[in-house]
Amino acid sequence: MAPLATVDSLDVQILVDNVTDSLSSAPSFVETEFAGLGRRRGAAWVLGGACLCCAAHGLSCLLTIRVGDRSRAVLFDSGPEDRTLEQNVSRLGVDLGPVEAMVLSHGHWDHAGAMLRALQLVRDRNGGRDIPCYMHPDMFRSRAAKLTDGSFRPMEDVPSAADLEAHGGHVISTRAAQTIAGDTVFVSGEIPRVSGFEPGLPGQHRRTEDGKGWEPDELLMDERFIAVNVRGKGLIVLTACSHAGVINVLTHARASFPGVKLHAVLGGLHLSGLNERIIPQTVKALGAFDLEVIAAGHCTGWRAMTALANAFGDGKLAPLAVGKRLRF
């Protein structure tokens, strides 16, 4: 794997998130949806329903990386379905043409449901060029949640490799870590589970290899994080859902880049549902990483958000919302 380059800046535009919130105050490095509309449309724009983004259960982030006078763009996840992604891209005035790679964090529908439409939107703007799509081979396994009565509730599959290729994606499927986009973005390999208290996703199962039954899959070993090293700040870690556990994610990020300060973690921390029980341990363990920014959203949950706010305050906690742009 090539060394991860140090970049001059990173912008993260939230295209899809569970929450819409343009009224709360935000730190100076965060632009809200309303502020972005004003900046893009000028002072004369009129606020109304037809210009607003749509919140949905899922996450999609557009990364814009700058090194000198060169800019690169990477799409991290697509959100749950076509309409939400396309509407938000249009209303935010985002140009997906510069996107040179797409990364899927893990094999769940709320992060992958709009991947095919995302490929179409990118290729409509880039002259029809194919786009590398970075996947883990286990993402393509069918999944289900086991209910208390012993039955299974199937989840929608992520797009297959064949479907991605048919829509102009060049699928790169590997378990290994790699750097992409001119070595400016690190895509992790499988994340070691070392914290001792992060359980994964309780009750999750996946199809057996023969397709005839279900097997436990609570650890979701196909989940990866991505990271960018910003000059003067350090490592910005994007963890889309943290099924691996955000402490395991940050531990692996620190081990992957010894001597590089961890500046921020951004994404879903999955401390809702059954994982609400590990909120105290997680919040306590987060303190040891001395992060400057905790940009939590998507599946983090309001109870965890409250605990994070109480522990770290406005100085570090910067909740995500659809339409926000974070500048590092």
Helices and strands as residue ranges (DSSP letters): E 6-7, E 9-16, E 30-31, H 33-41, G 49-51, E 60-67, E 70-76, H 82-92, E 99-103, H 109-112, H 115-125, E 131-135, G 137-140, E 143-146, E 152-154, H 161-166, E 169-173, E 178-180, E 185-187, E 204-207, E 214-216, E 226-230, E 234-238, H 246-256, E 262-268, G 273-278, H 279-286, G 287-289, E 293-297, H 302-312, E 325-327
